[in-house]
Amino acid sequence: MHRRRRVDDGGDVEAAVERRASSAQASPAAAPFRPSKTVITFAMTTALVTFACVKNDVYAKMRHPEFYKTVDAARGTARWVIEERVSAWNGVGAHAAEFPDEFGLRRVRSMCDDIARGSLGAAYWPLNVNSSGFSDSRALCEALDDLPGALRLHTLKTPSVMRLKYAFAAKIPTFNRGYGVETYLSREIARGPFAARSYKDATALFIPVRPYLQRLLTVEAYVMRDPIKGTNNNAAVRQAIRDRLSRDIERVKAMNTQAWTSKHKCARVVITNIDIGLSAFDSSDDEVRHGAVVLTGNSELPIQNPEDAKDDQAKLRRANAVQAGFDPDRDVAIWFGMSSHLPREVVRMGALKSTNVRTIEVSFRGSMYRGGVRRVVFPTLKQAGAGRGWDLSTSGQDKPRDYMMLLSKSRYCLYVYGDRAHTARLYDIITFGCVPVIVADGYDLPFSWLFDWSKFSVRVPEDDVAKLPGILDQADYDSLRGELVKVHSFFQYHARGSVFGDAFWITMLGVRRQLAKCATSA
């Protein structure tokens, strides 16, 4: 039961209310605070001046290349994730070609069958006869048929903690679509058509360390030297990666002693798909560092002495370059780039058909902030292309749909060295049937030991970019594009599992080639 408040003045409520109201008005403490106009003006002026000063500083830092690269990559990743979901929802549908794979593209197996029947010529594919050892396309098909029996890789066991660590890192989103290749290759080697259950039945051992995932787990990579600029101490990060990889390899070695000692030191295979390439194993076991066949995404040939560059401009171009230390006589270049939906969109848009009209002579989308080469050569490229209808933009990424339309309407697409020689852009270009114009000195192109890239691409030295208009005028575009369409299926991975003759099979064919050299020298 609530107690009633007692009312003064013999129950005269109105009198009591009146008295209390007048008392409240008379009391200065009870009056609401109303700042004067002078105080309000001063506060607003102070706030505006502070904002103006801080804004200029923050805005300047946000325009810093390192910060720009991070924001641009994050934004692009989100857009591509959405585009992939939409593409998966739409499916392949009625756009699938004859003998389709999961994308609607023709399989290499069907082409090999036609070559065997004589429907396609024995010289159908543009092979690099000298380095591949295959005299014609028929010989390549036979080698692919024999590959599952000739190459058997046994994946070494890993400690439980190491497996959990990598499983966790694989869930961390990445800004670069090409780095997923490391996970894909490791998975297919372990369970695909070339997997050996026992090391006794294997031709070589696969060491399942994961350099890119190790980078994601490296604490030093997240300690920013300048949080706003987004920069860290790259030297410390790279050394930490090397040390942790060395530790993981030692753990794998200790867990697989019998298997490890059963094979010659060069009968081992390992992957590195990070920017530092072969140097990822500089702190590792000597047998790995100097003996193993390395699958590497950064197939960049080392410059013996960068200081010997002929001029200051050449030095500037290489200022931010990462020398990966690729060895064509030992290592295998990874095809850096994969997608679960881009090839499907190519089929849907009809980009590979001869009826597809390409109205743009040369195109490029990317950022000038990616490395010293682009910052130096793009002013020259833009000047060289003036008046020719070239569509060159170095302000960042387009929206995925706009980017795909650009590639499908371009005859030639520029591929220019960024922070490192390899990026997923080359995958995009070839997937959409655009003839690559490659400006990246020292880049040993993936599968170049097998295919003659000069038949389906144009390569321009960094010193000669001003001559590009004349080079393209002399090029036979129809022939280049025709040869590109022929080899298109070799440059695709299949997310549902590797398919005869696709990028995984060609990578394994390269592994067999290098292991054969090992057996000869052993």
Salt bridges, closest charged atoms under 4 A:
ASP8 OD2 - ARG19 NH2 3.69
ASP9 OD2 - ARG19 NH1 2.40
ASP57 OD2 - LYS61 NZ 3.84
GLU66 OE2 - LYS69 NZ 3.52
ASP72 OD1 - ARG75 NH2 2.67
GLU83 OE2 - ARG401 NH2 2.45
ASP101 OD2 - HIS494 NE2 2.79
ASP114 OD2 - ARG106 NH2 2.21
ASP114 OD1 - ARG117 NH2 2.37
ASP136 OD2 - ARG138 NH1 3.90
ASP145 OD1 - ARG109 NH1 2.90
GLU182 OE2 - ARG210 NE 3.57
GLU188 OE2 - ARG187 NH2 3.45
GLU220 OE1 - ARG244 NH2 3.61
ASP226 OD2 - LYS229 NZ 3.90
ASP248 OD2 - LYS165 NZ 2.89
ASP248 OD1 - ARG247 NE 3.73
ASP248 OD1 - ARG251 NH1 3.90
ASP275 OD2 - ARG238 NH2 3.44
ASP275 OD2 - ARG420 NH2 3.34
ASP285 OD2 - LYS253 NZ 2.70
ASP286 OD1 - ARG289 NH2 3.24
ASP286 OD1 - HIS290 NE2 3.40
GLU287 OE1 - ARG268 NH1 3.04
GLU300 OE2 - ARG318 NH1 2.79
ASP329 OD1 - LYS517 NZ 3.93
ASP331 OD1 - ARG330 NE 3.50
GLU345 OE2 - ARG348 NH1 2.41
GLU345 OE1 - ARG401 NH2 3.16
GLU361 OE2 - ARG388 NH2 2.87
ASP391 OD1 - ARG365 NH2 2.99
ASP398 OD2 - ARG365 NE 2.75
ASP419 OD2 - LYS69 NZ 3.18
ASP419 OD2 - ARG370 NH1 3.59
ASP428 OD2 - ARG177 NH2 2.71
GLU462 OE1 - ARG317 NE 2.68
GLU462 OE2 - ARG318 NH2 3.36
ASP463 OD2 - LYS310 NZ 3.18
ASP463 OD1 - ARG317 NH2 3.01
ASP464 OD1 - LYS467 NZ 3.74
ASP473 OD1 - ARG388 NH2 2.88
GLU483 OE2 - LYS486 NZ 3.01
ASP502 OD2 - HIS494 ND1 2.91
